[in-house]
Amino acid sequence: MHFEQTSAPHAPPLVSVAVVMQRVLFALLPAALCYTWFFGYGLLINFVLVALGAVLTEATVLRLRGRGTRQALRDYSALVTAALLSFALPPLVPAWIPLLGGGIAILLAKQLYGGLGKNLFNPAMVGYVVLLISFPVEMTQWVPPQMGDIDYHGLSFFQQLNYSLLGHLPATLDVDALTRATPLDVVKEGVRSGRSFFEIRGGALFGDFGGRGWEWVANLIFVGGLYLLYAGVIRWHIPVAMLAGLLVPAGVFSFIDPAHYASAGFHLFSGASMLGAFFIATDPVSAAATVRGRFIYGAGIGLLTYVLRTWGSYPDGLAFAVLLMNAAVPLIDRYTRPRIYGQR
Amino acid sequence: MTELALVVIAAALVNNLVLVQTLGVDALFGASDRVEMAIGTAFVTGVVLMITAVLTQVVERYVLVPLELPYLRLIAFVVVVAVTVHVAGIVVRRASPLTKRMLDVPATVVTANSAVLGVALLNSTASRSLVAALCYGIGAAIGFGLALILFAGLRERLAHADVPVPFRGAAIAFVTAGIVSLAFLGFAGFARL
């Protein structure tokens, strides 16, 4: 008979990793449904494929290392990575992109560093950046929202699945007919070609602040983020610092020259701003650990995102900003160590 | 003025010497065990980079070109770099024992650093003016220091990570350097402003 012996204290942990990860997935659910409503079933298909790639890779590596696979696969962390990566992917991509992305994210950024809690970089963002740089054509196949007056009809579930797995589209359609530039891309190219921001904003793609459809997804991600704050999964420092780092320069530049710089509201509701602030930058492992460090880390991501969006060649720079600040985290933690009590 | 600022930004971030152009990778792995050491190396190499960026262009312009000896460029530049490093070492030693200890970087790390020679040769190839060459040197020094210090911080973390056996040591360091250089690719397209 084997009795488990533990030493005091005997208080059971209130939240396990699995519970935290379940809450993150739950918080993403409304945004995922909204995304599916506006942009079709691509997100859900991609999520299943990314998750498949991620879980298979994780299980293979753990098996090769002779570690138990059950514990690691039950903590849902691979699924959170998969969910974040599938939000970052364009809805209309061939199946090997999400499969490969999930595998790269888990293998390169997580398991090579020793698995859960050891990764230096955010796995989902590593997966996204590797895909974006390796397969730029497939990674820009964004679709516009399916709304009444935007003349566009998306694919049905089976048409989408057929394209993803077999690469077949209905006879009358091709990829170029289905994809459009994202609002961030439209604004960037428009401003570069000499049009004013107000003129671009008048297009059918744009709503109150960001792109139509996109801004609703951002709203629901914000709601999910508030739930995470309420549930104690994340703390407020990083989201607030990140949004301030993004909105302050955006506000200043658009105040000085509103015709050539997108407004702060547009930046807030476009691209990955909300997802980044509440779900990506707040990854407890790859973020800074001290309170002052979190402010620096968050503000750095926001500022770099603005800089890369405005002057870089990629429409959205959030993934690069997160990886750059991930690289700076050891230094941030080193120089923001709290004073030890009693020390001068 | 804007053009010179662009040269600095381009050298520091867009075409980061170490992470994008893969020059000075030996120093990146050789001098990044501890952050203090990386800061010392970054500082010394940076100063040497700026001095040699100008000196080599002076040599190129006023010695090699008038004498029609461009094929001696490589050797001449190596000599300039070696002399600069040696003189810098003497100056540091004279200045104070404390600075010497702080900046105790093996001279070979700086002399045999492909980043230093690389900057000199890139300046020649792009035939920059002396001021532009200095700006490129400043940008390259900032970029080199940034990459080295960031990487040293990451490697200190790696020391405690439970890395799979086949990937321990150099392998995981290369993977990490690869991810950092992927992150720097985000700056692509900056020089166009």
Boltz contact constraints between the chains, C-beta under 6 A:
constraints:
  - contact:
      token1: [A, 65]
      token2: [B, 164]
      max_distance: 6.0
  - contact:
      token1: [A, 112]
      token2: [B, 167]
      max_distance: 6.0
  - contact:
      token1: [A, 112]
      token2: [B, 175]
      max_distance: 6.0
  - contact:
      token1: [A, 113]
      token2: [B, 161]
      max_distance: 6.0
  - contact:
      token1: [A, 114]
      token2: [B, 161]
      max_distance: 6.0
  - contact:
      token1: [A, 114]
      token2: [B, 162]
      max_distance: 6.0
  - contact:
      token1: [A, 114]
      token2: [B, 163]
      max_distance: 6.0
  - contact:
      token1: [A, 118]
      token2: [B, 161]
      max_distance: 6.0
  - contact:
      token1: [A, 118]
      token2: [B, 162]
      max_distance: 6.0
  - contact:
      token1: [A, 120]
      token2: [B, 154]
      max_distance: 6.0
  - contact:
      token1: [A, 120]
      token2: [B, 157]
      max_distance: 6.0
  - contact:
      token1: [A, 121]
      token2: [B, 179]
      max_distance: 6.0
  - contact:
      token1: [A, 126]
      token2: [B, 179]
      max_distance: 6.0
  - contact:
      token1: [A, 129]
      token2: [B, 182]
      max_distance: 6.0
  - contact:
      token1: [A, 133]
      token2: [B, 185]
      max_distance: 6.0
  - contact:
      token1: [A, 308]
      token2: [B, 186]
      max_distance: 6.0
  - contact:
      token1: [A, 311]
      token2: [B, 190]
      max_distance: 6.0
  - contact:
      token1: [A, 311]
      token2: [B, 193]
      max_distance: 6.0
  - contact:
      token1: [A, 312]
      token2: [B, 189]
      max_distance: 6.0
  - contact:
      token1: [A, 313]
      token2: [B, 188]
      max_distance: 6.0
  - contact:
      token1: [A, 313]
      token2: [B, 189]
      max_distance: 6.0
  - contact:
      token1: [A, 317]
      token2: [B, 186]
      max_distance: 6.0
  - contact:
      token1: [A, 320]
      token2: [B, 183]
      max_distance: 6.0
  - contact:
      token1: [A, 320]
      token2: [B, 186]
      max_distance: 6.0
  - contact:
      token1: [A, 323]
      token2: [B, 183]
      max_distance: 6.0
  - contact:
      token1: [A, 324]
      token2: [B, 183]
      max_distance: 6.0
  - contact:
      token1: [A, 327]
      token2: [B, 150]
      max_distance: 6.0
  - contact:
      token1: [A, 327]
      token2: [B, 180]
      max_distance: 6.0
  - contact:
      token1: [A, 330]
      token2: [B, 153]
      max_distance: 6.0
  - contact:
      token1: [A, 330]
      token2: [B, 154]
      max_distance: 6.0
  - contact:
      token1: [A, 330]
      token2: [B, 157]
      max_distance: 6.0
  - contact:
      token1: [A, 331]
      token2: [B, 153]
      max_distance: 6.0
